[in-house]
Structures are given as C-alpha cells and as structure tokens.
Amino acid sequence: RYRLPTEAEWERAAMAGQTHPDGRDEPGYRARILGWYAERQPDPLPAVGQGPANYLGVFDLHALVWEWVDDFGATLVTADAREAGDGPSAAFCAGGALAATDPADYAAFMRAAFRSSLKGRHTVRNLGFRCAADALALASPRAHQGGTP
C-alpha cells in the first residue's frame, strides 16, 4: 500500500546519516547537507538520486523540495495557530528546500523538523511528495542496497 509518509516517518528518515539511523552526531552529516547549498543549483531542479542514499536507503530528503506528509499539524495545530477548519488540508513538511533569496538566511531552514503549511488546492514550484509504503519485515535497513530515490 503506497501513501504519504507520516510526519514522524519523514522526520526519522530525514535525520538518518550515512552510517547511523540518527546522523545528527555523525561526522560530516551537517557538512554534507550544507555543502549542497554551497553549490549553485540548476533551474529546474536537478534529477533525484544523484547523491548517496542515507542509512535507511532514502535519497534527497534535504534540499530539493518541500514534501507533503499525511498528518502534519497533528502535534502542532492549536486554535491560535490556524483558522478554524484548516487542519490537514493545509499541511506539508520541509525537505530543506529553499526559497530564500539571501544565503545568509539559509541557516533558519536547516532543520529536519522545520515545518510550513499550504492549502492543498495551491502549489509552489518547490513542493512535491514522496511515496511511503508500510514496513516489510526486513532483517536490516540495508537489505535493499539500491535505496529508494
């Protein structure tokens, strides 16, 4: 069954490093992510899967696009945060994509936990989605060495 990932699934995958399930303390983790932003990127966006997969076999969780998630806001939405009735129809998760024009502002976007929202009937050029699947009983997260672009 294919579906949008949950917010927790997306964040867990985004925090994976090259050699550990939680790469935030892994040497070079932040440098690899920030290095992508140091290079001028082509317009339109580069092809997916050009860099290495992370520990979980997932490509491109940082830098290319914002990504829809299934349940964004379930932990964050309060009556003060949005207009009544927005709920899940205004939800997406960050992929580290940037629309900032000043590179000095990039650090504000460099968190796997960074979030934003947009009503489902609207779009922007750096918003996409990633399919997720229900987990299979695998012996190791590395069982599928090819990764999942």
N, CA, C and O atoms as a GROMACS GRO file, in nm:
protein
  596
    1ARG      N    1   0.085  -0.117   0.000
    1ARG     CA    2   0.000   0.000   0.000
    1ARG      C    3   0.090   0.124   0.000
    1ARG      O    4   0.171   0.141   0.091
    2TYR      N    5   0.076   0.207  -0.099
    2TYR     CA    6   0.152   0.332  -0.107
    2TYR      C    7   0.070   0.446  -0.051
    2TYR      O    8  -0.053   0.448  -0.064
    3ARG      N    9   0.139   0.542   0.012
    3ARG     CA   10   0.072   0.652   0.081
    3ARG      C   11   0.173   0.762   0.105
    3ARG      O   12   0.292   0.745   0.078
    4LEU      N   13   0.127   0.875   0.155
    4LEU     CA   14   0.219   0.978   0.202
    4LEU      C   15   0.281   0.932   0.333
    4LEU      O   16   0.214   0.863   0.410
    5PRO      N   17   0.406   0.967   0.360
    5PRO     CA   18   0.462   0.932   0.491
    5PRO      C   19   0.397   1.016   0.600
    5PRO      O   20   0.347   1.125   0.574
    6THR      N   21   0.400   0.964   0.721
    6THR     CA   22   0.356   1.045   0.835
    6THR      C   23   0.466   1.145   0.865
    6THR      O   24   0.579   1.130   0.818
    7GLU      N   25   0.434   1.246   0.943
    7GLU     CA   26   0.534   1.344   0.983
    7GLU      C   27   0.649   1.276   1.056
    7GLU      O   28   0.765   1.307   1.031
    8ALA      N   29   0.618   1.184   1.147
    8ALA     CA   30   0.722   1.115   1.224
    8ALA      C   31   0.811   1.030   1.132
    8ALA      O   32   0.932   1.027   1.151
    9GLU      N   33   0.752   0.962   1.036
    9GLU     CA   34   0.831   0.881   0.941
    9GLU      C   35   0.924   0.970   0.859
    9GLU      O   36   1.041   0.937   0.839
   10TRP      N   37   0.871   1.081   0.811
   10TRP     CA   38   0.952   1.171   0.730
   10TRP      C   39   1.069   1.226   0.811
   10TRP      O   40   1.182   1.227   0.763
   11GLU      N   41   1.041   1.271   0.933
   11GLU     CA   42   1.147   1.329   1.015
   11GLU      C   43   1.252   1.224   1.051
   11GLU      O   44   1.372   1.255   1.049
   12ARG      N   45   1.211   1.104   1.083
   12ARG     CA   46   1.307   0.997   1.115
   12ARG      C   47   1.398   0.971   0.996
   12ARG      O   48   1.519   0.959   1.012
   13ALA      N   49   1.340   0.962   0.877
   13ALA     CA   50   1.420   0.938   0.757
   13ALA      C   51   1.514   1.056   0.729
   13ALA      O   52   1.628   1.035   0.688
   14ALA      N   53   1.467   1.178   0.752
   14ALA     CA   54   1.548   1.297   0.725
   14ALA      C   55   1.666   1.309   0.821
   14ALA      O   56   1.767   1.370   0.786
   15MET      N   57   1.654   1.254   0.938
   15MET     CA   58   1.762   1.262   1.036
   15MET      C   59   1.864   1.150   1.023
   15MET      O   60   1.966   1.150   1.092
   16ALA      N   61   1.839   1.054   0.937
   16ALA     CA   62   1.934   0.944   0.919
   16ALA      C   63   2.060   0.996   0.850
   16ALA      O   64   2.053   1.076   0.757
   17GLY      N   65   2.174   0.947   0.897
   17GLY     CA   66   2.301   0.982   0.834
   17GLY      C   67   2.340   0.878   0.731
   17GLY      O   68   2.256   0.802   0.684
   18GLN      N   69   2.468   0.875   0.696
   18GLN     CA   70   2.518   0.776   0.601
   18GLN      C   71   2.538   0.640   0.666
   18GLN      O   72   2.519   0.537   0.603
   19THR      N   73   2.577   0.641   0.795
   19THR     CA   74   2.612   0.516   0.861
   19THR      C   75   2.534   0.488   0.989
   19THR      O   76   2.553   0.383   1.051
   20HIS      N   77   2.448   0.580   1.029
   20HIS     CA   78   2.372   0.564   1.153
   20HIS      C   79   2.226   0.604   1.130
   20HIS      O   80   2.197   0.690   1.047
   21PRO      N   81   2.133   0.542   1.203
   21PRO     CA   82   1.993   0.580   1.189
   21PRO      C   83   1.966   0.724   1.233
   21PRO      O   84   1.872   0.786   1.183
   22ASP      N   85   2.047   0.778   1.326
   22ASP     CA   86   2.038   0.919   1.365
   22ASP      C   87   2.172   0.982   1.334
   22ASP      O   88   2.268   0.964   1.408
   23GLY      N   89   2.179   1.056   1.226
   23GLY     CA   90   2.306   1.110   1.179
   23GLY      C   91   2.344   1.244   1.237
   23GLY      O   92   2.450   1.297   1.202
   24ARG      N   93   2.262   1.301   1.323
   24ARG     CA   94   2.291   1.436   1.371
   24ARG      C   95   2.425   1.448   1.441
   24ARG      O   96   2.483   1.557   1.441
   25ASP      N   97   2.477   1.340   1.501
   25ASP     CA   98   2.609   1.344   1.564
   25ASP      C   99   2.715   1.277   1.478
   25ASP      O  100   2.829   1.263   1.521
   26GLU      N  101   2.678   1.235   1.359
   26GLU     CA  102   2.770   1.167   1.269
   26GLU      C  103   2.866   1.269   1.207
   26GLU      O  104   2.823   1.374   1.158
   27PRO      N  105   2.997   1.240   1.209
   27PRO     CA  106   3.091   1.333   1.145
   27PRO      C  107   3.054   1.356   0.998
   27PRO      O  108   3.031   1.261   0.924
   28GLY      N  109   3.049   1.479   0.958
   28GLY     CA  110   3.020   1.513   0.820
   28GLY      C  111   2.874   1.526   0.785
   28GLY      O  112   2.842   1.569   0.674
   29TYR      N  113   2.783   1.491   0.875
   29TYR     CA  114   2.639   1.497   0.845
   29TYR      C  115   2.596   1.637   0.804
   29TYR      O  116   2.540   1.657   0.696
   30ARG      N  117   2.622   1.733   0.891
   30ARG     CA  118   2.580   1.870   0.860
   30ARG      C  119   2.658   1.928   0.742
   30ARG      O  120   2.602   2.003   0.661
   31ALA      N  121   2.786   1.893   0.733
   31ALA     CA  122   2.868   1.944   0.622
   31ALA      C  123   2.814   1.897   0.487
   31ALA      O  124   2.813   1.974   0.391
   32ARG      N  125   2.768   1.772   0.479
   32ARG     CA  126   2.711   1.721   0.353
   32ARG      C  127   2.586   1.799   0.315
   32ARG      O  128   2.566   1.834   0.198
   33ILE      N  129   2.501   1.824   0.413
   33ILE     CA  130   2.377   1.896   0.385
   33ILE      C  131   2.408   2.040   0.345
   33ILE      O  132   2.356   2.089   0.244
   34LEU      N  133   2.491   2.108   0.423
   34LEU     CA  134   2.524   2.247   0.393
   34LEU      C  135   2.603   2.260   0.264
   34LEU      O  136   2.590   2.360   0.194
   35GLY      N  137   2.684   2.159   0.231
   35GLY     CA  138   2.762   2.161   0.108
   35GLY      C  139   2.675   2.168  -0.016
   35GLY      O  140   2.713   2.230  -0.116
   36TRP      N  141   2.558   2.106  -0.009
   36TRP     CA  142   2.467   2.109  -0.123
   36TRP      C  143   2.426   2.253  -0.153
   36TRP      O  144   2.415   2.293  -0.269
   37TYR      N  145   2.404   2.331  -0.047
   37TYR     CA  146   2.361   2.470  -0.064
   37TYR      C  147   2.474   2.560  -0.110
   37TYR      O  148   2.450   2.668  -0.164
   38ALA      N  149   2.599   2.518  -0.088
   38ALA     CA  150   2.713   2.599  -0.129
   38ALA      C  151   2.730   2.600  -0.281
   38ALA      O  152   2.790   2.692  -0.336
   39GLU      N  153   2.677   2.500  -0.348
   39GLU     CA  154   2.686   2.491  -0.493
   39GLU      C  155   2.564   2.556  -0.557
   39GLU      O  156   2.452   2.540  -0.508
   40ARG      N  157   2.586   2.628  -0.663
   40ARG     CA  158   2.472   2.686  -0.736
   40ARG      C  159   2.396   2.572  -0.802
   40ARG      O  160   2.454   2.489  -0.872
   41GLN      N  161   2.267   2.567  -0.779
   41GLN     CA  162   2.185   2.458  -0.830
   41GLN      C  163   2.116   2.498  -0.960
   41GLN      O  164   2.078   2.614  -0.978
   42PRO      N  165   2.102   2.404  -1.050
   42PRO     CA  166   2.037   2.435  -1.178
   42PRO      C  167   1.888   2.462  -1.159
   42PRO      O  168   1.827   2.420  -1.061
   43ASP      N  169   1.833   2.530  -1.254
   43ASP     CA  170   1.689   2.553  -1.256
   43ASP      C  171   1.641   2.498  -1.389
   43ASP      O  172   1.684   2.554  -1.490
   44PRO      N  173   1.560   2.401  -1.403
   44PRO     CA  174   1.483   2.338  -1.295
   44PRO      C  175   1.571   2.254  -1.203
   44PRO      O  176   1.692   2.243  -1.223
   45LEU      N  177   1.509   2.196  -1.105
   45LEU     CA  178   1.579   2.117  -1.003
   45LEU      C  179   1.659   2.004  -1.066
   45LEU      O  180   1.621   1.952  -1.171
   46PRO      N  181   1.768   1.964  -1.001
   46PRO     CA  182   1.846   1.851  -1.052
   46PRO      C  183   1.767   1.721  -1.040
   46PRO      O  184   1.669   1.713  -0.966
   47ALA      N  185   1.811   1.621  -1.113
   47ALA     CA  186   1.746   1.490  -1.107
   47ALA      C  187   1.759   1.430  -0.967
   47ALA      O  188   1.856   1.458  -0.897
   48VAL      N  189   1.663   1.350  -0.928
   48VAL     CA  190   1.667   1.286  -0.797
   48VAL      C  191   1.768   1.173  -0.796
   48VAL      O  192   1.805   1.120  -0.901
   49GLY      N  193   1.813   1.136  -0.677
   49GLY     CA  194   1.900   1.021  -0.660
   49GLY      C  195   2.043   1.041  -0.707
   49GLY      O  196   2.112   0.943  -0.734
   50GLN      N  197   2.090   1.165  -0.719
   50GLN     CA  198   2.226   1.190  -0.767
   50GLN      C  199   2.330   1.170  -0.658
   50GLN      O  200   2.445   1.136  -0.688
   51GLY      N  201   2.293   1.191  -0.533
   51GLY     CA  202   2.385   1.171  -0.422
   51GLY      C  203   2.365   1.034  -0.361
   51GLY      O  204   2.282   0.956  -0.408
   52PRO      N  205   2.440   1.005  -0.256
   52PRO     CA  206   2.424   0.875  -0.191
   52PRO      C  207   2.294   0.866  -0.110
   52PRO      O  208   2.243   0.967  -0.062
   53ALA      N  209   2.243   0.746  -0.097
   53ALA     CA  210   2.127   0.721  -0.010
   53ALA      C  211   2.172   0.731   0.135
   53ALA      O  212   2.289   0.711   0.166
   54ASN      N  213   2.079   0.762   0.223
   54ASN     CA  214   2.114   0.764   0.365
   54ASN      C  215   2.109   0.622   0.422
   54ASN      O  216   2.088   0.526   0.349
   55TYR      N  217   2.129   0.610   0.552
   55TYR     CA  218   2.133   0.480   0.620
   55TYR      C  219   2.008   0.397   0.593
   55TYR      O  220   2.016   0.274   0.587
   56LEU      N  221   1.895   0.463   0.577
   56LEU     CA  222   1.769   0.392   0.554
   56LEU      C  223   1.744   0.365   0.406
   56LEU      O  224   1.641   0.308   0.370
   57GLY      N  225   1.837   0.406   0.320
   57GLY     CA  226   1.822   0.383   0.177
   57GLY      C  227   1.740   0.489   0.106
   57GLY      O  228   1.692   0.465  -0.006
   58VAL      N  229   1.721   0.605   0.168
   58VAL     CA  230   1.638   0.710   0.112
   58VAL      C  231   1.727   0.822   0.054
   58VAL      O  232   1.827   0.860   0.115
   59PHE      N  233   1.689   0.872  -0.062
   59PHE     CA  234   1.761   0.980  -0.129
   59PHE      C  235   1.691   1.114  -0.110
   59PHE      O  236   1.569   1.120  -0.091
   60ASP      N  237   1.769   1.220  -0.117
   60ASP     CA  238   1.718   1.357  -0.140
   60ASP      C  239   1.617   1.409  -0.038
   60ASP      O  240   1.518   1.472  -0.076
   61LEU      N  241   1.640   1.384   0.088
   61LEU     CA  242   1.549   1.439   0.188
   61LEU      C  243   1.586   1.582   0.225
   61LEU      O  244   1.509   1.651   0.292
   62HIS      N  245   1.701   1.626   0.181
   62HIS     CA  246   1.744   1.763   0.209
   62HIS      C  247   1.768   1.833   0.076
   62HIS      O  248   1.836   1.780  -0.012
   63ALA      N  249   1.713   1.949   0.062
   63ALA     CA  250   1.750   2.042  -0.043
   63ALA      C  251   1.660   2.049  -0.165
   63ALA      O  252   1.647   2.158  -0.221
   64LEU      N  253   1.599   1.944  -0.210
   64LEU     CA  254   1.528   1.955  -0.338
   64LEU      C  255   1.393   2.023  -0.328
   64LEU      O  256   1.373   2.127  -0.390
   65VAL      N  257   1.301   1.968  -0.251
   65VAL     CA  258   1.166   2.025  -0.245
   65VAL      C  259   1.107   2.010  -0.106
   65VAL      O  260   1.152   1.928  -0.026
   66TRP      N  261   1.005   2.089  -0.078
   66TRP     CA  262   0.920   2.065   0.037
   66TRP      C  263   0.837   1.942   0.004
   66TRP      O  264   0.809   1.917  -0.113
   67GLU      N  265   0.798   1.867   0.104
   67GLU     CA  266   0.723   1.743   0.078
   67GLU      C  267   0.598   1.734   0.164
   67GLU      O  268   0.600   1.762   0.284
   68TRP      N  269   0.489   1.695   0.099
   68TRP     CA  270   0.364   1.671   0.171
   68TRP      C  271   0.382   1.553   0.266
   68TRP      O  272   0.452   1.456   0.235
   69VAL      N  273   0.318   1.561   0.382
   69VAL     CA  274   0.307   1.447   0.473
   69VAL      C  275   0.160   1.427   0.505
   69VAL      O  276   0.078   1.518   0.489
   70ASP      N  277   0.128   1.309   0.550
   70ASP     CA  278  -0.012   1.272   0.572
   70ASP      C  279  -0.076   1.341   0.692
   70ASP      O  280  -0.193   1.377   0.687
   71ASP      N  281   0.000   1.360   0.798
   71ASP     CA  282  -0.062   1.403   0.924
   71ASP      C  283  -0.001   1.529   0.983
   71ASP      O  284  -0.010   1.550   1.104
   72PHE      N  285   0.061   1.614   0.901
   72PHE     CA  286   0.121   1.735   0.955
   72PHE      C  287   0.020   1.815   1.035
   72PHE      O  288  -0.097   1.826   0.998
   73GLY      N  289   0.066   1.870   1.144
   73GLY     CA  290  -0.021   1.953   1.225
   73GLY      C  291  -0.087   1.878   1.339
   73GLY      O  292  -0.141   1.941   1.430
   74ALA      N  293  -0.085   1.747   1.336
   74ALA     CA  294  -0.150   1.671   1.442
   74ALA      C  295  -0.089   1.705   1.577
   74ALA      O  296  -0.159   1.703   1.678
   75THR      N  297   0.040   1.737   1.579
   75THR     CA  298   0.105   1.770   1.705
   75THR      C  299   0.124   1.919   1.724
   75THR      O  300   0.159   1.963   1.834
   76LEU      N  301   0.101   1.999   1.620
   76LEU     CA  302   0.133   2.141   1.628
   76LEU      C  303   0.013   2.234   1.625
   76LEU      O  304   0.020   2.345   1.677
   77VAL      N  305  -0.095   2.192   1.565
   77VAL     CA  306  -0.207   2.284   1.541
   77VAL      C  307  -0.281   2.315   1.670
   77VAL      O  308  -0.318   2.226   1.746
   78THR      N  309  -0.301   2.443   1.691
   78THR     CA  310  -0.386   2.489   1.801
   78THR      C  311  -0.488   2.584   1.741
   78THR      O  312  -0.475   2.625   1.625
   79ALA      N  313  -0.586   2.620   1.817
   79ALA     CA  314  -0.687   2.714   1.767
   79ALA      C  315  -0.623   2.848   1.730
   79ALA      O  316  -0.671   2.916   1.640
   80ASP      N  317  -0.516   2.885   1.798
   80ASP     CA  318  -0.449   3.011   1.768
   80ASP      C  319  -0.360   3.003   1.646
   80ASP      O  320  -0.330   3.105   1.584
   81ALA      N  321  -0.316   2.882   1.608
   81ALA     CA  322  -0.218   2.867   1.502
   81ALA      C  323  -0.275   2.880   1.362
   81ALA      O  324  -0.205   2.924   1.271
   82ARG      N  325  -0.399   2.843   1.343
   82ARG     CA  326  -0.460   2.846   1.210
   82ARG      C  327  -0.606   2.886   1.220
   82ARG      O  328  -0.666   2.885   1.327
   83GLU      N  329  -0.659   2.921   1.106
   83GLU     CA  330  -0.802   2.948   1.101
   83GLU      C  331  -0.877   2.818   1.128
   83GLU      O  332  -0.830   2.710   1.091
   84ALA      N  333  -0.991   2.827   1.190
   84ALA     CA  334  -1.071   2.707   1.216
   84ALA      C  335  -1.100   2.635   1.085
   84ALA      O  336  -1.136   2.698   0.986
   85GLY      N  337  -1.083   2.506   1.085
   85GLY     CA  338  -1.115   2.426   0.967
   85GLY      C  339  -0.999   2.400   0.874
   85GLY      O  340  -1.015   2.322   0.780
   86ASP      N  341  -0.880   2.461   0.895
   86ASP     CA  342  -0.767   2.435   0.806
   86ASP      C  343  -0.720   2.291   0.818
   86ASP      O  344  -0.712   2.219   0.718
   87GLY      N  345  -0.690   2.248   0.939
   87GLY     CA  346  -0.649   2.110   0.967
   87GLY      C  347  -0.560   2.051   0.860
   87GLY      O  348  -0.471   2.120   0.809
   88PRO      N  349  -0.580   1.925   0.825
   88PRO     CA  350  -0.492   1.856   0.733
   88PRO      C  351  -0.497   1.908   0.590
   88PRO      O  352  -0.410   1.872   0.509
   89SER      N  353  -0.593   1.991   0.555
   89SER     CA  354  -0.597   2.041   0.418
   89SER      C  355  -0.490   2.147   0.394
   89SER      O  356  -0.468   2.189   0.280
   90ALA      N  357  -0.422   2.190   0.500
   90ALA     CA  358  -0.314   2.287   0.487
   90ALA      C  359  -0.190   2.229   0.552
   90ALA      O  360  -0.153   2.270   0.662
   91ALA      N  361  -0.127   2.134   0.486
   91ALA     CA  362  -0.018   2.065   0.553
   91ALA      C  363   0.091   2.020   0.458
   91ALA      O  364   0.063   1.961   0.355
   92PHE      N  365   0.215   2.049   0.493
   92PHE     CA  366   0.328   1.983   0.431
   92PHE      C  367   0.449   1.996   0.519
   92PHE      O  368   0.452   2.077   0.612
   93CYS      N  369   0.547   1.917   0.490
   93CYS     CA  370   0.666   1.904   0.571
   93CYS      C  371   0.784   1.956   0.491
   93CYS      O  372   0.780   1.953   0.368
   94ALA      N  373   0.887   2.001   0.557
   94ALA     CA  374   1.002   2.052   0.484
   94ALA      C  375   1.093   1.943   0.435
   94ALA      O  376   1.111   1.840   0.501
   95GLY      N  377   1.149   1.965   0.319
   95GLY     CA  378   1.254   1.879   0.267
   95GLY      C  379   1.384   1.957   0.268
   95GLY      O  380   1.481   1.916   0.205
   96GLY      N  381   1.386   2.068   0.337
   96GLY     CA  382   1.502   2.153   0.337
   96GLY      C  383   1.508   2.242   0.214
   96GLY      O  384   1.610   2.308   0.190
   97ALA      N  385   1.404   2.245   0.136
   97ALA     CA  386   1.402   2.326   0.015
   97ALA      C  387   1.406   2.473   0.052
   97ALA      O  388   1.352   2.514   0.155
   98LEU      N  389   1.470   2.550  -0.030
   98LEU     CA  390   1.484   2.691   0.000
   98LEU      C  391   1.420   2.778  -0.106
   98LEU      O  392   1.431   2.752  -0.225
   99ALA      N  393   1.355   2.881  -0.059
   99ALA     CA  394   1.306   2.984  -0.149
   99ALA      C  395   1.365   3.118  -0.106
   99ALA      O  396   1.334   3.221  -0.165
  100ALA      N  397   1.449   3.117  -0.003
  100ALA     CA  398   1.511   3.240   0.044
  100ALA      C  399   1.608   3.291  -0.062
  100ALA      O  400   1.678   3.213  -0.126
  101THR      N  401   1.611   3.421  -0.080
  101THR     CA  402   1.699   3.477  -0.182
  101THR      C  403   1.834   3.516  -0.125
  101THR      O  404   1.929   3.533  -0.201
  102ASP      N  405   1.845   3.532   0.006
  102ASP     CA  406   1.971   3.569   0.069
  102ASP      C  407   2.031   3.446   0.138
  102ASP      O  408   1.971   3.393   0.231
  103PRO      N  409   2.149   3.400   0.092
  103PRO     CA  410   2.210   3.282   0.154
  103PRO      C  411   2.232   3.296   0.304
  103PRO      O  412   2.242   3.196   0.374
  104ALA      N  413   2.241   3.419   0.355
  104ALA     CA  414   2.258   3.438   0.498
  104ALA      C  415   2.136   3.389   0.576
  104ALA      O  416   2.147   3.364   0.696
  105ASP      N  417   2.021   3.376   0.510
  105ASP     CA  418   1.900   3.329   0.576
  105ASP      C  419   1.888   3.176   0.577
  105ASP      O  420   1.799   3.123   0.643
  106TYR      N  421   1.975   3.106   0.506
  106TYR     CA  422   1.961   2.962   0.490
  106TYR      C  423   1.962   2.885   0.622
  106TYR      O  424   1.893   2.785   0.636
  107ALA      N  425   2.041   2.931   0.719
  107ALA     CA  426   2.051   2.858   0.845
  107ALA      C  427   1.915   2.840   0.912
  107ALA      O  428   1.894   2.742   0.984
  108ALA      N  429   1.824   2.931   0.891
  108ALA     CA  430   1.691   2.921   0.950
  108ALA      C  431   1.614   2.802   0.896
  108ALA      O  432   1.520   2.754   0.960
  109PHE      N  433   1.653   2.752   0.778
  109PHE     CA  434   1.582   2.642   0.715
  109PHE      C  435   1.651   2.508   0.734
  109PHE      O  436   1.601   2.407   0.684
  110MET      N  437   1.762   2.503   0.804
  110MET     CA  438   1.844   2.383   0.810
  110MET      C  439   1.807   2.290   0.925
  110MET      O  440   1.894   2.252   1.003
  111ARG      N  441   1.683   2.254   0.937
  111ARG     CA  442   1.637   2.162   1.040
  111ARG      C  443   1.542   2.062   0.977
  111ARG      O  444   1.452   2.100   0.902
  112ALA      N  445   1.562   1.935   1.008
  112ALA     CA  446   1.468   1.834   0.959
  112ALA      C  447   1.329   1.857   1.018
  112ALA      O  448   1.229   1.814   0.961
  113ALA      N  449   1.323   1.925   1.133
  113ALA     CA  450   1.196   1.948   1.200
  113ALA      C  451   1.129   2.079   1.156
  113ALA      O  452   1.024   2.114   1.210
  114PHE      N  453   1.186   2.150   1.060
  114PHE     CA  454   1.127   2.275   1.012
  114PHE      C  455   0.997   2.244   0.937
  114PHE      O  456   0.992   2.150   0.858
  115ARG      N  457   0.893   2.321   0.962
  115ARG     CA  458   0.762   2.295   0.902
  115ARG      C  459   0.703   2.421   0.841
  115ARG      O  460   0.741   2.533   0.875
  116SER      N  461   0.610   2.402   0.753
  116SER     CA  462   0.530   2.509   0.698
  116SER      C  463   0.398   2.449   0.652
  116SER      O  464   0.378   2.328   0.664
  117SER      N  465   0.309   2.530   0.599
  117SER     CA  466   0.182   2.475   0.552
  117SER      C  467   0.133   2.549   0.429
  117SER      O  468   0.173   2.662   0.401
  118LEU      N  469   0.046   2.482   0.358
  118LEU     CA  470  -0.014   2.536   0.236
  118LEU      C  471  -0.143   2.461   0.213
  118LEU      O  472  -0.149   2.340   0.231
  119LYS      N  473  -0.245   2.531   0.173
  119LYS     CA  474  -0.371   2.463   0.143
  119LYS      C  475  -0.351   2.372   0.022
  119LYS      O  476  -0.279   2.407  -0.071
  120GLY      N  477  -0.416   2.257   0.024
  120GLY     CA  478  -0.398   2.156  -0.079
  120GLY      C  479  -0.433   2.201  -0.220
  120GLY      O  480  -0.384   2.141  -0.316
  121ARG      N  481  -0.514   2.301  -0.235
  121ARG     CA  482  -0.553   2.345  -0.370
  121ARG      C  483  -0.450   2.441  -0.431
  121ARG      O  484  -0.464   2.481  -0.547
  122HIS      N  485  -0.346   2.477  -0.356
  122HIS     CA  486  -0.242   2.567  -0.405
  122HIS      C  487  -0.114   2.488  -0.432
  122HIS      O  488  -0.100   2.374  -0.388
  123THR      N  489  -0.024   2.548  -0.505
  123THR     CA  490   0.104   2.483  -0.530
  123THR      C  491   0.214   2.587  -0.542
  123THR      O  492   0.188   2.705  -0.565
  124VAL      N  493   0.335   2.543  -0.526
  124VAL     CA  494   0.455   2.622  -0.548
  124VAL      C  495   0.552   2.532  -0.623
  124VAL      O  496   0.538   2.410  -0.620
  125ARG      N  497   0.649   2.590  -0.690
  125ARG     CA  498   0.736   2.510  -0.777
  125ARG      C  499   0.831   2.418  -0.702
  125ARG      O  500   0.885   2.324  -0.761
  126ASN      N  501   0.852   2.441  -0.573
  126ASN     CA  502   0.941   2.353  -0.498
  126ASN      C  503   0.864   2.274  -0.391
  126ASN      O  504   0.912   2.256  -0.279
  127LEU      N  505   0.746   2.227  -0.428
  127LEU     CA  506   0.664   2.144  -0.340
  127LEU      C  507   0.632   2.014  -0.412
  127LEU      O  508   0.584   2.016  -0.526
  128GLY      N  509   0.657   1.903  -0.348
  128GLY     CA  510   0.629   1.775  -0.409
  128GLY      C  511   0.582   1.674  -0.306
  128GLY      O  512   0.537   1.711  -0.198
  129PHE      N  513   0.593   1.549  -0.339
  129PHE     CA  514   0.555   1.445  -0.245
  129PHE      C  515   0.646   1.324  -0.265
  129PHE      O  516   0.712   1.310  -0.368
  130ARG      N  517   0.646   1.240  -0.167
  130ARG     CA  518   0.725   1.118  -0.167
  130ARG      C  519   0.630   1.007  -0.125
  130ARG      O  520   0.554   1.023  -0.029
  131CYS      N  521   0.634   0.898  -0.193
  131CYS     CA  522   0.550   0.784  -0.155
  131CYS      C  523   0.619   0.705  -0.045
  131CYS      O  524   0.741   0.689  -0.045
  132ALA      N  525   0.541   0.658   0.047
  132ALA     CA  526   0.589   0.569   0.152
  132ALA      C  527   0.511   0.439   0.138
  132ALA      O  528   0.406   0.434   0.074
  133ALA      N  529   0.563   0.336   0.198
  133ALA     CA  530   0.495   0.207   0.199
  133ALA      C  531   0.498   0.152   0.340
  133ALA      O  532   0.589   0.182   0.417
  134ASP      N  533   0.400   0.072   0.373
  134ASP     CA  534   0.400   0.008   0.503
  134ASP      C  535   0.524  -0.080   0.514
  134ASP      O  536   0.567  -0.140   0.416
  135ALA      N  537   0.581  -0.085   0.633
  135ALA     CA  538   0.707  -0.155   0.655
  135ALA      C  539   0.696  -0.304   0.627
  135ALA      O  540   0.595  -0.368   0.656
  136LEU      N  541   0.802  -0.357   0.570
  136LEU     CA  542   0.814  -0.501   0.549
  136LEU      C  543   0.907  -0.555   0.657
  136LEU      O  544   0.991  -0.481   0.708
  137ALA      N  545   0.893  -0.679   0.690
  137ALA     CA  546   0.981  -0.740   0.791
  137ALA      C  547   1.115  -0.771   0.725
  137ALA      O  548   1.134  -0.879   0.668
  138LEU      N  549   1.207  -0.676   0.732
  138LEU     CA  550   1.340  -0.695   0.675
  138LEU      C  551   1.440  -0.720   0.787
  138LEU      O  552   1.422  -0.671   0.898
  139ALA      N  553   1.542  -0.795   0.758
  139ALA     CA  554   1.644  -0.824   0.857
  139ALA      C  555   1.727  -0.700   0.888
  139ALA      O  556   1.780  -0.688   0.999
  140SER      N  557   1.741  -0.609   0.793
  140SER     CA  558   1.825  -0.492   0.810
  140SER      C  559   1.772  -0.378   0.726
  140SER      O  560   1.715  -0.401   0.619
  141PRO      N  561   1.790  -0.251   0.773
  141PRO     CA  562   1.750  -0.140   0.688
  141PRO      C  563   1.831  -0.134   0.560
  141PRO      O  564   1.789  -0.071   0.463
  142ARG      N  565   1.946  -0.200   0.557
  142ARG     CA  566   2.033  -0.201   0.440
  142ARG      C  567   2.002  -0.318   0.347
  142ARG      O  568   2.076  -0.342   0.252
  143ALA      N  569   1.895  -0.392   0.374
  143ALA     CA  570   1.863  -0.510   0.292
  143ALA      C  571   1.842  -0.472   0.146
  143ALA      O  572   1.872  -0.551   0.057
  144HIS      N  573   1.792  -0.352   0.122
  144HIS     CA  574   1.774  -0.305  -0.015
  144HIS      C  575   1.884  -0.203  -0.042
  144HIS      O  576   1.862  -0.083  -0.023
  145GLN      N  577   2.000  -0.247  -0.085
  145GLN     CA  578   2.117  -0.162  -0.100
  145GLN      C  579   2.100  -0.052  -0.203
  145GLN      O  580   2.169   0.050  -0.197
  146GLY      N  581   2.010  -0.069  -0.297
  146GLY     CA  582   1.994   0.031  -0.401
  146GLY      C  583   1.930   0.159  -0.354
  146GLY      O  584   1.940   0.261  -0.423
  147GLY      N  585   1.864   0.158  -0.242
  147GLY     CA  586   1.798   0.278  -0.192
  147GLY      C  587   1.666   0.303  -0.263
  147GLY      O  588   1.623   0.226  -0.349
  148THR      N  589   1.604   0.412  -0.224
  148THR     CA  590   1.474   0.448  -0.278
  148THR      C  591   1.476   0.594  -0.318
  148THR      O  592   1.457   0.680  -0.232
  149PRO      N  593   1.498   0.629  -0.445
  149PRO     CA  594   1.500   0.771  -0.483
  149PRO      C  595   1.362   0.832  -0.472
  149PRO      O  596   1.345   0.950  -0.500
   0.00000   0.00000   0.00000
